[in-house]
Amino acid sequence: MCLAVPAKLLTCVNGEGVVDLHGSQIQVSTVLVPEAGIGDWVLVHAGFAIQRLDEDEAAETFALLADMERAQAETHHEDAKARKETRGAG
């Protein structure tokens, strides 16, 4: 599965930039979004900024990712509980 995540562009010079990704600074290529400027939100995939976003779109994406993380944690918890119950039944 491929995933692009929102990040805020901190620097941008000659097709190279640095983004803030939840407190981590990551170097990215900005050649695919030459219109992006410092302070813009961009989607980052495989080291490339691939699209500009507005702040609301970035927040919505972060909320969806958090929902997915919670759902995965719940599934893991339910699976562990089912394994424990299966071992106790024997």
C-alpha positions in Angstrom: 0.0 0.0 0.0 1.3 3.5 -0.9 0.6 6.4 1.3 1.2 10.1 0.9 1.1 12.2 4.0 0.7 16.0 4.6 3.6 18.0 5.7 4.3 21.8 5.9 7.0 23.2 3.6 9.7 25.0 5.7 12.3 25.7 3.0 12.2 25.6 -0.8 15.1 26.3 -3.1 15.8 25.1 -6.7 13.4 22.1 -6.5 14.5 21.0 -3.1 12.8 21.6 0.2 12.5 20.6 3.8 9.1 19.8 5.3 7.9 19.4 8.9 6.2 16.1 9.3 4.9 15.9 12.9 8.0 17.5 14.3 10.5 15.7 12.0 12.3 17.7 9.3 12.5 15.7 6.1 14.2 16.7 2.9 12.0 16.4 -0.2 12.0 17.2 -3.9 9.6 19.9 -4.9 10.0 19.6 -8.7 6.5 18.2 -9.0 4.9 21.2 -7.3 6.9 24.2 -8.5 4.1 26.5 -7.3 4.6 25.4 -3.7 6.1 27.9 -1.3 7.3 28.2 2.2 4.4 27.7 4.6 2.3 25.6 2.2 1.0 22.2 3.0 2.0 19.5 0.6 1.4 15.8 0.2 4.7 13.9 0.5 5.3 10.4 -1.1 8.6 8.6 -1.5 10.6 11.8 -0.9 8.6 14.0 -3.3 6.1 16.7 -2.6 3.4 15.6 -5.1 0.5 18.0 -4.4 -0.4 21.2 -2.6 -3.1 21.1 0.1 -4.9 23.7 2.1 -4.7 23.5 5.9 -8.2 22.0 6.2 -7.3 19.2 3.8 -4.2 18.4 5.8 -6.1 18.3 9.1 -8.8 16.0 7.5 -6.1 13.7 6.3 -4.4 13.6 9.8 -7.9 12.8 11.3 -8.4 9.9 8.8 -5.0 8.5 9.6 -5.7 8.7 13.3 -9.0 6.8 12.8 -7.2 4.1 10.8 -4.6 3.8 13.6 -7.4 3.4 16.2 -9.2 0.8 14.2 -6.0 -1.2 13.7 -5.3 -1.1 17.4 -8.8 -2.2 18.2 -8.5 -5.1 15.7 -5.2 -6.1 17.2 -6.7 -6.0 20.7 -9.7 -8.1 19.6 -7.4 -10.6 17.9 -5.3 -11.0 21.0 -8.4 -11.4 23.1 -9.7 -14.2 20.8 -6.4 -16.0 20.9 -6.3 -15.9 24.7 -9.9 -17.2 24.8 -9.1 -20.0 22.4 -6.0 -21.1 24.5 -8.2 -21.0 27.6 -10.9 -23.2 26.1 -8.6 -26.2 25.5 
